[in-house]
Amino acid sequence: MKYIWLLLYGLITVTPAVILWQQQPDSSLYTLAKVAAVTGFTMLVLQLVLAARWPWIERWYGQDRIMRFHRRTGTIGTMLIVLHPVLLYSYYGSISSAVLLDFLQPQLDWKLVGQITLLLLLAIVALALWTSRFKLPYHWWKKIHLLVYLVIIGGFVHSFFLGSDIIMPGTLRTFWWILAGLASAALGYRHVWLPLWLRWRRHYVIDTIQTPAKGVHSITLLAHGNERLQYTPGQFIFIQFLSAEVSKEWHPFTISSSPTEPNLTISIKESGDWTSTLKNLMPGEKALIEGPFGRFSSTLLPEQGDLVYIAGGIGITPLRSMVRYLADTNSQRAVTVFYSGRTRHDLAFYDELKTITSQHPNIRLLATVTDDQNFPAEHSRIDVPLLKKHLSNNLIDKDYFVCGPPPMMRAIKQQLLTAGVAKHQIHTEEFSLK
């Protein structure tokens, strides 16, 4: 089923190019310029669909994969749109210098709308790269991306009033109206219907706030007048706190509680300006929740084979949810949890996990710390030699779930692949809005 959505995306993307090619079956620079424009702009419009977080798309792929696909296709679409004026420049230049000069000269017409839209698109890309490189706050990144809506509007205006093949009634014009409707539906869902629905159905209240590790806030939430969120161990949510002490941005966080527990808990480590304000939250304050999202869960696998959970720092949150769920459901699967931190104070839920392992012999916990020689644990980073040491030198017939800092996840994944573990047995979820 999941490949149907990829096929549908591909068909929508190439449809305008196919229509153009049928109308003008030649390979002139002028035709190629139009093909680049309609294909690239279609891909930009589909960015709105990918970013809308439709549940019926997310459940097949996982939000992290969708966002990676979103970034790649957005880059390709932008390149194709930039190629549009470059090819037109080459085409008019091949006719005469006078025609080329007329093409380049700014005029108060629909061509100018296209030129301004292109400049705005390039500015958005440059600013987005700038915020990433200099690690500017998330709210700046979000404001920059909202400007894409102006690009979409400008692109439609430019094409509807200047596009020679779109002005005239026909198949391409019909497709363009359908594309405009799709963009409107995505924006309506994301910014109108969903906010109203969340305020009606996903209204939560903060019950307790605890500190399971240094700089980590565990926030337990109670459903307030609506049904309890149904989720799978290891999934994440987007949350907005309605507090005067915290800015009302939406942020993604993994659910650290298990579906077997009565309340919903997220555990957040202070790692920036926004997360450092969470200590100001108070019980009784409200929150809105969107989700759940993600496919990072061992419960999605067949009930066979050993499980190895590898966590670094706050990466323990989805794995804590899985361990708690397996323990509460009396699963007999063999589970080994490798948990790494700088010191004992960085190991959230350590005492709870120790209690679980003492009550369930099939679950083992192996802690590693790098900067605390007095703590009775391994004193190294998690790597293949350490895994072999505690897994009886047998790495092949197991499924690995790795969560932690991105460099750690990539390093462990590469080491496991080199050691002969199949790619489909290594599960990670590296989610970032940026």
Secondary structure, DSSP 8 states (H G I E B T S, - for coil): -HHHHHHHHHHHHHHHHHHHHHHS-S--HHHHHHHHHHHHHHHHHHHHHHHTT-HHHHHHH-HHHHHHHHHHHHHHHHHHHHHHHHHHHHHHHHH-HHHHHHHHS--SSHHHHHHHHHHHHHHHHHHHHHHHHTT--HHHHHHHHHTHHHHHHHHHHHHHHH-HHHHSSSHHHHHHHHHHHHHHHHHHIIIIIHHHHHHHH-EEEEEEEEEEETTEEEEEEEE-SS------TT-EEEEEEE-TTS----EEEEB-S-TTSSSEEEEEE--STTGGGGGG--TT-EEEEEEEE----GGGS-S-SEEEEEEEGGGHHHHHHHHHHHHHTT----EEEEEEESSGGG-TTHHHHHHHHHH-TTEEEEEEESS-TTSSSB-S---HHHHHHHTTT--TTEEEEEESSHHHHHHHHHHHHHTT--GGGEEE------
